Structures are given as structure tokens and as C-alpha cells.
Amino acid sequence: MRRRVILELGTGNDLHGGDYTKAALRAVQDALHHSSLTLLRTLKVNPKTAMHVDVTIGVQKPERVDAEAVKASLPHGIVTVRVVKGGLDVPDEEIGDVAVIASAGIAVSLDL
């Protein structure tokens, strides 16, 4: 039975340029930097083959995130990426720019 053993959350942004993928990648990296996989070493689990990594990205324009780039940024596991509406856009109408803020949730599951 697959059980979630780790949940990490992160935020990322692209302050200029409105790049939703850049913000998403930064959110994923933020979440990853809060995590240590010592549990996997202790249980002698091979993270490349036994770890299931489910990534959810929230941004205001989900269709503008390259989910394959997000998937490729994860170092281990069997990865799935889902992009949903969320996050926050902060427009700067004076200069015609937008700051994009992305949220990431990374759930790691093992077959136990």
C-alpha cells in the first residue's frame, strides 16, 4: 500500500517578466531545500525506483508552466506534476510588468 511519508511546501517567484515556469521551478527548489531524505536511507529505500513524487504547482496561469521542465528538476523518484490555478500575480501597471508567485506542494510516497 502506498503511503505518503513526506510533504514539503515551497514558494517561488519571477519578479520581472511574468515567467510562470521560472516561478514554479523556484517554488520546487524552495520546497526541496526544506527536506532531507534520511528516512529513505534509514529504511534502505532506493529513491530512484521506489519513491513516488507528486508535485502540485499553483499559479494564476497554469497553462504557461512547462510541467516537463518542472518534472526534470526533481533529482529522484517516479515524478508526476500537476499544475493548477493558484499562486498570485502582482501587476505593476505603471511599467506593464507582473510579478508571478507560485506555490509548490511536493508529496513523497512509498509502498509500505
N, CA and C atoms as an extended XYZ file, in Angstrom:
336
Properties=species:S:1:pos:R:3:atomname:S:1:resname:S:1:resid:I:1 pbc="F F F"
N         0.845       -1.178        0.000 N   MET     1
C         0.000        0.000        0.000 CA  MET     1
C         0.893        1.246        0.000 C   MET     1
N         0.593        2.177       -0.882 N   ARG     2
C         1.367        3.411       -0.978 CA  ARG     2
C         0.934        4.371        0.124 C   ARG     2
N         1.942        4.907        0.844 N   ARG     3
C         1.686        5.844        1.941 CA  ARG     3
C         2.549        7.087        1.785 C   ARG     3
N         1.925        8.252        2.017 N   ARG     4
C         2.701        9.493        1.979 CA  ARG     4
C         3.553        9.570        3.231 C   ARG     4
N         4.851        9.823        3.036 N   VAL     5
C         5.782        9.900        4.160 CA  VAL     5
C         6.414       11.282        4.310 C   VAL     5
N         6.342       12.092        3.269 N   ILE     6
C         6.934       13.430        3.311 CA  ILE     6
C         6.003       14.381        2.557 C   ILE     6
N         5.799       15.562        3.118 N   LEU     7
C         5.115       16.642        2.412 CA  LEU     7
C         5.923       17.905        2.640 C   LEU     7
N         6.368       18.512        1.559 N   GLU     8
C         7.117       19.766        1.654 CA  GLU     8
C         6.407       20.818        0.822 C   GLU     8
N         6.468       22.052        1.295 N   LEU     9
C         5.823       23.169        0.625 CA  LEU     9
C         6.860       24.233        0.309 C   LEU     9
N         6.649       24.931       -0.796 N   GLY    10
C         7.581       25.986       -1.159 CA  GLY    10
C         6.902       27.074       -1.963 C   GLY    10
N         7.550       28.212       -2.020 N   THR    11
C         7.084       29.305       -2.859 CA  THR    11
C         8.246       29.802       -3.706 C   THR    11
N         7.901       30.315       -4.860 N   GLY    12
C         8.909       30.868       -5.755 CA  GLY    12
C         8.298       32.003       -6.541 C   GLY    12
N         9.152       32.823       -7.113 N   ASN    13
C         8.625       33.959       -7.855 CA  ASN    13
C         9.494       34.287       -9.050 C   ASN    13
N         8.900       35.010       -9.964 N   ASP    14
C         9.627       35.710      -11.019 CA  ASP    14
C         9.174       37.154      -10.908 C   ASP    14
N        10.035       37.986      -10.382 N   LEU    15
C         9.643       39.363      -10.069 CA  LEU    15
C         9.457       40.235      -11.297 C   LEU    15
N        10.138       39.915      -12.390 N   HIS    16
C        10.022       40.707      -13.619 CA  HIS    16
C         9.974       39.759      -14.805 C   HIS    16
N         9.006       39.947      -15.660 N   GLY    17
C         8.965       39.158      -16.880 CA  GLY    17
C         7.814       38.184      -16.969 C   GLY    17
N         7.150       37.903      -15.874 N   GLY    18
C         5.974       37.049      -15.912 CA  GLY    18
C         6.238       35.633      -16.354 C   GLY    18
N         7.366       35.048      -15.950 N   ASP    19
C         7.715       33.683      -16.353 CA  ASP    19
C         7.174       32.691      -15.317 C   ASP    19
N         6.086       32.041      -15.658 N   TYR    20
C         5.414       31.117      -14.737 CA  TYR    20
C         6.244       29.869      -14.485 C   TYR    20
N         6.974       29.397      -15.484 N   THR    21
C         7.824       28.226      -15.290 CA  THR    21
C         8.971       28.549      -14.343 C   THR    21
N         9.579       29.712      -14.500 N   LYS    22
C        10.672       30.115      -13.609 CA  LYS    22
C        10.178       30.178      -12.165 C   LYS    22
N         9.019       30.766      -11.945 N   ALA    23
C         8.451       30.843      -10.600 CA  ALA    23
C         8.165       29.452      -10.050 C   ALA    23
N         7.632       28.561      -10.890 N   ALA    24
C         7.331       27.190      -10.463 CA  ALA    24
C         8.605       26.444      -10.090 C   ALA    24
N         9.639       26.573      -10.904 N   LEU    25
C        10.912       25.902      -10.604 CA  LEU    25
C        11.510       26.409       -9.295 C   LEU    25
N        11.394       27.683       -9.054 N   ARG    26
C        11.913       28.242       -7.799 CA  ARG    26
C        11.099       27.759       -6.606 C   ARG    26
N         9.796       27.583       -6.779 N   ALA    27
C         8.964       27.047       -5.696 CA  ALA    27
C         9.346       25.610       -5.374 C   ALA    27
N         9.607       24.816       -6.411 N   VAL    28
C        10.027       23.427       -6.202 CA  VAL    28
C        11.372       23.392       -5.488 C   VAL    28
N        12.318       24.209       -5.923 N   GLN    29
C        13.625       24.222       -5.269 CA  GLN    29
C        13.514       24.679       -3.814 C   GLN    29
N        12.639       25.644       -3.537 N   ASP    30
C        12.416       26.084       -2.167 CA  ASP    30
C        11.918       24.910       -1.316 C   ASP    30
N        10.962       24.165       -1.831 N   ALA    31
C        10.437       23.009       -1.088 CA  ALA    31
C        11.521       21.960       -0.878 C   ALA    31
N        12.304       21.684       -1.904 N   LEU    32
C        13.350       20.663       -1.789 CA  LEU    32
C        14.407       21.042       -0.763 C   LEU    32
N        14.692       22.313       -0.656 N   HIS    33
C        15.726       22.745        0.283 CA  HIS    33
C        15.255       22.718        1.742 C   HIS    33
N        13.998       22.405        1.971 N   HIS    34
C        13.488       22.222        3.334 CA  HIS    34
C        13.495       20.759        3.741 C   HIS    34
N        13.969       19.891        2.867 N   SER    35
C        13.781       18.466        3.069 CA  SER    35
C        15.114       17.723        3.121 C   SER    35
N        15.142       16.699        3.931 N   SER    36
C        16.264       15.770        3.966 CA  SER    36
C        15.681       14.362        3.918 C   SER    36
N        16.227       13.537        3.086 N   LEU    37
C        15.663       12.205        2.875 CA  LEU    37
C        16.340       11.139        3.738 C   LEU    37
N        16.695       11.478        4.962 N   THR    38
C        17.351       10.500        5.843 CA  THR    38
C        16.457        9.294        6.110 C   THR    38
N        15.146        9.499        6.116 N   LEU    39
C        14.213        8.390        6.306 CA  LEU    39
C        14.440        7.313        5.257 C   LEU    39
N        14.656        7.729        4.027 N   LEU    40
C        14.862        6.760        2.946 CA  LEU    40
C        16.153        5.978        3.141 C   LEU    40
N        17.207        6.658        3.556 N   ARG    41
C        18.473        5.954        3.819 CA  ARG    41
C        18.314        4.982        4.983 C   ARG    41
N        17.627        5.417        6.020 N   THR    42
C        17.420        4.555        7.185 CA  THR    42
C        16.656        3.288        6.813 C   THR    42
N        15.642        3.436        5.962 N   LEU    43
C        14.841        2.287        5.531 CA  LEU    43
C        15.470        1.527        4.370 C   LEU    43
N        16.626        2.016        3.886 N   LYS    44
C        17.323        1.408        2.747 CA  LYS    44
C        16.443        1.348        1.497 C   LYS    44
N        15.750        2.463        1.255 N   VAL    45
C        14.874        2.603        0.090 CA  VAL    45
C        15.667        3.256       -1.033 C   VAL    45
N        15.560        2.698       -2.237 N   ASN    46
C        16.200        3.297       -3.401 CA  ASN    46
C        15.317        4.441       -3.893 C   ASN    46
N        15.744        5.688       -3.707 N   PRO    47
C        14.870        6.817       -4.058 CA  PRO    47
C        14.602        6.940       -5.553 C   PRO    47
N        15.450        6.385       -6.391 N   LYS    48
C        15.245        6.492       -7.834 CA  LYS    48
C        14.126        5.580       -8.329 C   LYS    48
N        13.908        4.455       -7.631 N   THR    49
C        12.943        3.485       -8.137 CA  THR    49
C        11.743        3.243       -7.227 C   THR    49
N        11.858        3.546       -5.954 N   ALA    50
C        10.777        3.218       -5.009 CA  ALA    50
C        10.032        4.436       -4.480 C   ALA    50
N        10.522        5.609       -4.798 N   MET    51
C         9.933        6.837       -4.267 CA  MET    51
C         9.015        7.458       -5.320 C   MET    51
N         7.780        7.711       -4.936 N   HIS    52
C         6.809        8.363       -5.815 CA  HIS    52
C         6.706        9.815       -5.383 C   HIS    52
N         6.922       10.733       -6.312 N   VAL    53
C         6.949       12.157       -6.016 CA  VAL    53
C         5.819       12.831       -6.799 C   VAL    53
N         4.850       13.342       -6.067 N   ASP    54
C         3.712       14.032       -6.678 CA  ASP    54
C         3.843       15.524       -6.399 C   ASP    54
N         4.017       16.289       -7.468 N   VAL    55
C         4.229       17.729       -7.368 CA  VAL    55
C         2.960       18.442       -7.827 C   VAL    55
N         2.495       19.380       -7.018 N   THR    56
C         1.390       20.243       -7.409 CA  THR    56
C         1.903       21.673       -7.393 C   THR    56
N         1.718       22.357       -8.516 N   ILE    57
C         2.129       23.748       -8.662 CA  ILE    57
C         0.877       24.597       -8.795 C   ILE    57
N         0.807       25.683       -8.039 N   GLY    58
C        -0.304       26.626       -8.156 CA  GLY    58
C         0.185       27.961       -8.689 C   GLY    58
N        -0.361       28.369       -9.830 N   VAL    59
C        -0.076       29.679      -10.425 CA  VAL    59
C        -1.361       30.206      -11.049 C   VAL    59
N        -1.402       31.502      -11.292 N   GLN    60
C        -2.593       32.111      -11.875 CA  GLN    60
C        -2.847       31.676      -13.318 C   GLN    60
N        -1.806       31.321      -14.046 N   LYS    61
C        -1.961       30.887      -15.443 CA  LYS    61
C        -1.288       29.523      -15.621 C   LYS    61
N        -1.961       28.442      -15.190 N   PRO    62
C        -1.365       27.105      -15.223 CA  PRO    62
C        -0.869       26.677      -16.606 C   PRO    62
N        -1.543       27.114      -17.635 N   GLU    63
C        -1.173       26.710      -18.997 CA  GLU    63
C         0.185       27.263      -19.428 C   GLU    63
N         0.739       28.201      -18.675 N   ARG    64
C         2.028       28.808      -19.019 CA  ARG    64
C         3.197       28.183      -18.263 C   ARG    64
N         2.951       27.079      -17.543 N   VAL    65
C         4.026       26.360      -16.850 CA  VAL    65
C         4.429       25.154      -17.689 C   VAL    65
N         5.711       25.006      -17.904 N   ASP    66
C         6.254       23.839      -18.592 CA  ASP    66
C         6.407       22.720      -17.551 C   ASP    66
N         5.397       21.842      -17.483 N   ALA    67
C         5.391       20.771      -16.474 CA  ALA    67
C         6.557       19.808      -16.670 C   ALA    67
N         6.990       19.612      -17.908 N   GLU    68
C         8.133       18.717      -18.161 CA  GLU    68
C         9.421       19.299      -17.585 C   GLU    68
N         9.588       20.613      -17.645 N   ALA    69
C        10.767       21.255      -17.044 CA  ALA    69
C        10.733       21.102      -15.530 C   ALA    69
N         9.548       21.244      -14.948 N   VAL    70
C         9.409       21.045      -13.504 CA  VAL    70
C         9.758       19.604      -13.151 C   VAL    70
N         9.221       18.668      -13.898 N   LYS    71
C         9.497       17.240      -13.660 CA  LYS    71
C        10.995       16.950      -13.741 C   LYS    71
N        11.658       17.514      -14.740 N   ALA    72
C        13.093       17.276      -14.924 CA  ALA    72
C        13.937       17.860      -13.800 C   ALA    72
N        13.388       18.804      -13.035 N   SER    73
C        14.158       19.435      -11.961 CA  SER    73
C        14.214       18.595      -10.688 C   SER    73
N        13.411       17.541      -10.619 N   LEU    74
C        13.398       16.681       -9.431 CA  LEU    74
C        14.507       15.635       -9.555 C   LEU    74
N        15.349       15.502       -8.539 N   PRO    75
C        16.520       14.630       -8.664 CA  PRO    75
C        16.238       13.137       -8.530 C   PRO    75
N        15.140       12.762       -7.905 N   HIS    76
C        14.895       11.344       -7.634 CA  HIS    76
C        13.425       11.024       -7.791 C   HIS    76
N        13.160        9.741       -7.932 N   GLY    77
C        11.797        9.264       -7.831 CA  GLY    77
C        11.050        9.163       -9.145 C   GLY    77
N         9.872        8.597       -9.020 N   ILE    78
C         8.917        8.493      -10.111 CA  ILE    78
C         8.022        9.718       -9.954 C   ILE    78
N         8.186       10.693      -10.834 N   VAL    79
C         7.635       12.029      -10.638 CA  VAL    79
C         6.398       12.269      -11.504 C   VAL    79
N         5.381       12.848      -10.879 N   THR    80
C         4.236       13.364      -11.615 CA  THR    80
C         4.070       14.833      -11.228 C   THR    80
N         3.648       15.634      -12.202 N   VAL    81
C         3.471       17.071      -11.971 CA  VAL    81
C         2.069       17.458      -12.406 C   VAL    81
N         1.412       18.188      -11.534 N   ARG    82
C         0.077       18.721      -11.826 CA  ARG    82
C         0.140       20.222      -11.583 C   ARG    82
N        -0.366       20.990      -12.548 N   VAL    83
C        -0.355       22.443      -12.428 CA  VAL    83
C        -1.803       22.915      -12.348 C   VAL    83
N        -2.097       23.690      -11.304 N   VAL    84
C        -3.466       24.136      -11.047 CA  VAL    84
C        -3.493       25.656      -10.879 C   VAL    84
N        -4.691       26.202      -10.910 N   LYS    85
C        -4.840       27.642      -10.673 CA  LYS    85
C        -4.607       27.917       -9.191 C   LYS    85
N        -3.777       28.890       -8.926 N   GLY    86
C        -3.428       29.253       -7.553 CA  GLY    86
C        -2.390       30.354       -7.604 C   GLY    86
N        -1.527       30.400       -6.616 N   GLY    87
C        -0.481       31.403       -6.621 CA  GLY    87
C        -1.039       32.817       -6.642 C   GLY    87
N        -0.236       33.729       -7.158 N   LEU    88
C        -0.621       35.138       -7.139 CA  LEU    88
C         0.143       35.890       -8.219 C   LEU    88
N        -0.557       36.746       -8.939 N   ASP    89
C         0.071       37.703       -9.845 CA  ASP    89
C        -0.046       39.083       -9.218 C   ASP    89
N         1.061       39.810       -9.227 N   VAL    90
C         1.064       41.175       -8.707 CA  VAL    90
C         1.484       42.094       -9.857 C   VAL    90
N         0.491       42.713      -10.514 N   PRO    91
C         0.820       43.554      -11.671 CA  PRO    91
C         1.419       44.886      -11.256 C   PRO    91
N         2.307       45.359      -12.108 N   ASP    92
C         2.825       46.723      -11.991 CA  ASP    92
C         2.405       47.424      -13.279 C   ASP    92
N         1.227       47.994      -13.248 N   GLU    93
C         0.646       48.588      -14.451 CA  GLU    93
C         1.432       49.782      -14.949 C   GLU    93
N         2.145       50.433      -14.059 N   GLU    94
C         2.926       51.603      -14.454 CA  GLU    94
C         3.994       51.251      -15.485 C   GLU    94
N         4.600       50.070      -15.326 N   ILE    95
C         5.641       49.661      -16.278 CA  ILE    95
C         5.211       48.465      -17.134 C   ILE    95
N         3.971       48.001      -16.963 N   GLY    96
C         3.469       46.891      -17.776 CA  GLY    96
C         4.118       45.567      -17.466 C   GLY    96
N         4.410       45.319      -16.218 N   ASP    97
C         5.093       44.093      -15.791 CA  ASP    97
C         4.235       43.377      -14.762 C   ASP    97
N         4.570       42.137      -14.485 N   VAL    98
C         3.857       41.377      -13.468 CA  VAL    98
C         4.858       40.525      -12.685 C   VAL    98
N         4.697       40.516      -11.374 N   ALA    99
C         5.447       39.592      -10.517 CA  ALA    99
C         4.580       38.351      -10.353 C   ALA    99
N         5.157       37.195      -10.645 N   VAL   100
C         4.451       35.920      -10.562 CA  VAL   100
C         4.919       35.196       -9.310 C   VAL   100
N         3.961       34.764       -8.501 N   ILE   101
C         4.273       33.988       -7.301 CA  ILE   101
C         3.638       32.613       -7.456 C   ILE   101
N         4.456       31.576       -7.316 N   ALA   102
C         3.997       30.195       -7.446 CA  ALA   102
C         4.094       29.494       -6.105 C   ALA   102
N         3.170       28.570       -5.881 N   SER   103
C         3.207       27.692       -4.712 CA  SER   103
C         3.493       26.275       -5.186 C   SER   103
N         4.241       25.528       -4.391 N   ALA   104
C         4.518       24.127       -4.725 CA  ALA   104
C         4.259       23.259       -3.517 C   ALA   104
N         3.616       22.143       -3.756 N   GLY   105
C         3.466       21.089       -2.749 CA  GLY   105
C         4.098       19.834       -3.316 C   GLY   105
N         5.011       19.249       -2.569 N   ILE   106
C         5.690       18.032       -3.018 CA  ILE   106
C         5.401       16.926       -2.003 C   ILE   106
N         4.679       15.920       -2.461 N   ALA   107
C         4.346       14.776       -1.606 CA  ALA   107
C         5.170       13.577       -2.062 C   ALA   107
N         5.837       12.944       -1.116 N   VAL   108
C         6.630       11.752       -1.391 CA  VAL   108
C         5.935       10.556       -0.752 C   VAL   108
N         5.727        9.526       -1.547 N   SER   109
C         5.061        8.315       -1.072 CA  SER   109
C         5.947        7.102       -1.321 C   SER   109
N         5.769        6.115       -0.448 N   LEU   110
C         6.475        4.841       -0.577 CA  LEU   110
C         5.465        3.712       -0.502 C   LEU   110
N         5.764        2.606       -1.140 N   ASP   111
C         4.948        1.402       -0.994 CA  ASP   111
C         5.398        0.705        0.284 C   ASP   111
N         4.550        0.716        1.276 N   LEU   112
C         4.876        0.128        2.583 CA  LEU   112
C         3.958       -1.048        2.890 C   LEU   112
